[in-house]
Amino acid sequence: MNIQRPLLALLAPAPFHLLGRGLFAGLALVLWVATALQARSDAPVNAPLTATAPAVNELVMVEQIGCEWCKRWNAEIAPIYPKTREGEFAPLRRVDLHALPDDLVVTRRVNFTPTFLIVKDGREMARLEGYPGEDFFWPLLAQLLSKHLAFDPDNAAASAPES
């Protein structure tokens, strides 16, 4: 008996002899079906399999320390915003101009503060640069939310809490 036979030569034929033709054919069929299904899917080849999260609307306020218009917005709008129809539809998230989070995809660089980003599922849909004052902020915000996120201020009014 030749003891110096390579280990690979001893192991290579083993799966075929141990598995038999039926089991080997079954494994081949499973691999073929999995490959066919993966080729037909819309997901990239290496995409993780995750459940689809519900659509998330946000109003992202990009601000920075020392921003006078941010302070004015904080005094005039911030206390009431979460209690409004718009605030319920698109909750506020604040981010720093110099440290934008990785989960936020913007269409172009943010240069001014405050900048209000209309966001759906982490992607910017529209923006309002600057704070135009309380009288103009609400109609502009409602218009942007309606146009880009299908916000309906008339239907939202029925579900808004009484102040």
N, C-alpha and C positions, 0 to 999 in steps of 0.2 A: 504494500500500500504506500502511495506517495504522500508523505506527511507535509511536504512543502507546497502543496497546492494552495493558490491564493484563496483567502477567505471569501472574497466577492464571488468567486466561481462556485463556491459551495452554497452561498445564499441566493444567488441570482435565480436558479431554477426552482427554488423552494416555494415561492408564492403560487406558481402555476400548479405544482404538484399537490400543494396543500389545499388550495382553493377549489380546484376542479373547474371544469368548463362552465357550468351553470352559474356559479357565483361570480366568476370572472366576467361573464357576459352581462350579468345583472349590474355589476359595478360600472362596466363600460356604458351601459344604457343610462344609468343615473348621471354619469359625467356628461354624456351627450345631451341629455335633457337640460341639465343645469346650464351648460354652455349656450344652448339654443335660447333659453329663457333670458339669460343675461344679455345676449346679443340683441334681443327684442326690446329690452327695457330702455327707458329714457334716461336712466341714471348713468353717470360715468362709471367706468369699470371698477374703480377703487372707491366709489362713494359708500359711506357707511349707511347701513340700513337703519333709518330712524323714522319714527312716526311723524306725520306732518302736523306741525303746531298750528293752532288757529291764528288767523290774521291778527296782528297786534298793531294798533294805531297809537302814535305818540306825537306829542309836541315836544321837540327837543329844543331847549333854550341854550344856546352857546353864549357863554359869558366869560368875563375875566375880572380880576381884582382891579378896582379903581374905575370901573365903567359907570359913569354918571347916569346914562340912560337905563342901564340895568337896575340901578338903585331906584330910579323913578318907576320902572315897571314893577319892581318888588313892592313899592309902596302902594301903587294904584291897582294892580291886577293880581299879584301873587296871592293875597289872602282869599280872594273870591274865586279864583280860577278853578280849583278842584270841585267847587259846588255848582258850577255852571254846566249846561248841556255840552259845551265844547270840551270842558275838563273831564266829563265822564266819558265822552267819545274818544278823546285823545289825551290821556293823562300826561302831565308834565314830567319831563326828565331834564335835569340840568347837567351840563357838561362844561368843562373848562376849555377855552379856546386853544390852549397850549398842550392839552392832553386829551384829544378826542379818543373815545373808546374804540377798540378794534371791532366791536360788533355793530358799529354805525358806518354805513356806506354813504358817502356824500357824493354829489354829482360834480362838485368843484370845490376848491379850497374856500374855507370860511375866513373872511378878512375882517369883518366888522362885528362889534358886539353892541347890543344883543343881536343875534341872528336866530330866528325861530324856524326850525326845520319841521316840515310836515313829513312824518315818517310812517312807513308801513312795512312791517316785518324786517326792521333794521335798515331799510333803504330810503333815502331821501326821495320824496315825491315832488316837493316844492319848498320854497323858502320865503320868508319875510325878513329882509335885512333892515335892522334898526327898529326903534320903537316909535311909532307915529303919534303916540298919545292915546289916552283911554278912548276918546270919541271915535278914533279911526281904527284902533286895534281890533275891536270886536267885529265890525263888519268885514274887515280884510281877512281876519282869521276864519270867519264863517264861510267866506267866499272860497278861500283856499281849501278848507276841509271839504266843502261841498264838491268842488271841482275835481279834487285829486283822491278823496277817500270816500266819496258818496255819502257825506254827512247831510242829513236832512233836518235842518233846524226846526221845521214845522212839526215833524213827528217826534223829534227829540224833546220838544217842549212838553209833551204829554207825560214823558217818563222822568223829567227833571224834578229833583226834590224842591219843595217849597222852602224859601229862605226865611 
